C-alpha cells in the first residue's frame, strides 16, 4: 500500500474532514481515528498520526517549514492503492485547509502548490 502524508492545523479533526468530503460526494465511514473514503470502486484510508510518527519522517528544516505554513500541526496518513483517487482526495483537503502534502514520490510542498501540480476534480465545487 502507498501513502500520502498531509500536515495540517491541529485544530482540524476527522469529523470536519468527513463532513467536507461528504459534501464533495464521497462516501465516508468514520471512526475516532480513521476514515474510509470511497467513490465507486476507489477506496482509501485516512488515519490520524496519533503517535506523532511523522515528526520522525522529516528533517528539522522541513518541520520548520510545516510549522510556518500551518502552525501546530497534526498529521494524516492517506493509505491508497489508486494514486489518482488519492491525489483527488488530497486535493480536496488542500482546497479546504492550509496544509503541507508529501506524496512520498517527489512532491513535498504547500497545498496550493499541490493543486497546481495535481489539479482537483470539479466534484463538489
C-alpha positions in Angstrom: 0.0 0.0 0.0 1.2 3.5 -0.8 0.8 6.7 1.3 0.4 10.4 1.1 1.3 12.4 4.2 -0.6 15.6 5.0 0.3 18.0 7.8 -2.4 20.5 8.7 -3.5 22.6 11.6 -4.1 20.5 14.7 -7.5 22.2 15.1 -8.8 20.2 12.1 -10.2 16.9 13.1 -11.6 13.9 11.4 -15.3 14.9 11.9 -14.7 18.2 10.0 -12.8 16.3 7.3 -15.5 13.6 7.0 -18.2 16.4 6.7 -16.2 18.2 4.0 -15.5 15.1 2.0 -19.2 14.0 2.2 -20.1 17.5 0.8 -18.0 16.6 -2.2 -20.0 13.4 -2.9 -17.5 10.9 -1.4 -18.8 8.1 0.8 -17.1 8.3 4.2 -17.2 5.8 7.1 -15.8 7.4 10.2 -14.3 6.1 13.5 -12.5 8.2 16.1 -9.1 7.7 14.4 -9.8 6.7 10.9 -11.9 7.5 7.8 -12.6 5.1 4.9 -13.3 7.2 1.8 -14.8 5.7 -1.3 -16.1 6.7 -4.6 -17.4 3.9 -6.8 -14.7 1.2 -6.6 -12.0 3.5 -5.4 -11.1 3.4 -1.7 -8.6 4.9 0.6 -8.0 5.1 4.3 -7.3 8.3 6.2 -5.7 7.9 9.7 -4.6 10.4 12.2 -0.9 10.3 13.1 -1.8 9.9 16.8 1.7 8.6 17.7 3.4 11.6 16.0 5.4 9.3 13.8 5.5 12.0 11.1 7.9 14.1 13.2 10.5 11.3 12.7 9.9 11.4 8.9 11.2 14.9 8.4 14.4 16.9 8.8 14.3 19.9 11.2 14.1 22.4 8.3 11.1 20.5 6.9 9.4 20.6 10.3 10.0 24.3 10.5 8.5 24.8 7.0 5.4 22.8 8.1 5.1 24.9 11.3 5.4 28.2 9.4 2.7 27.1 6.9 0.2 25.6 9.3 1.3 26.3 12.9 0.9 23.5 15.4 0.0 20.6 13.2 -1.4 17.1 13.2 -0.6 14.5 10.6 -2.8 12.5 8.3 -1.8 9.4 6.5 -3.7 8.6 3.4 -3.2 4.9 2.5 -4.2 4.1 -1.0 -4.0 1.7 -3.9 -5.3 4.1 -6.6 -2.9 7.1 -6.9 -5.4 9.2 -9.0 -8.1 8.8 -6.3 -5.6 9.6 -3.6 -4.5 12.7 -5.4 -8.1 13.7 -5.8 -8.8 13.4 -2.1 -5.6 15.1 -1.1 -6.6 18.0 -3.5 -10.0 18.2 -1.8 -8.3 18.5 1.6 -5.9 21.1 0.2 -8.8 23.2 -1.1 -10.3 23.4 2.4 -7.4 23.9 4.7 -3.8 25.2 4.6 -1.5 22.1 4.6 1.7 20.6 3.6 1.5 17.5 1.4 4.1 14.8 0.9 3.2 12.3 -1.7 6.3 10.3 -1.0 7.1 10.2 -4.7 8.8 13.5 -5.2 6.3 16.2 -4.1 6.7 18.0 -0.8 5.1 21.4 -0.5 2.1 23.6 0.3 -1.4 22.6 -0.6 -1.6 25.4 -3.1 1.4 24.0 -5.0 -0.1 20.5 -4.9 -3.2 21.9 -6.5 -1.1 23.3 -9.4 0.6 20.0 -10.0 -2.4 17.8 -9.3 -5.5 19.9 -10.3 -8.6 18.9 -8.3 -11.7 17.4 -9.9 -14.8 19.5 -10.2 -16.6 17.3 -7.6 -18.4 19.3 -5.0 -17.0 22.7 -6.0 
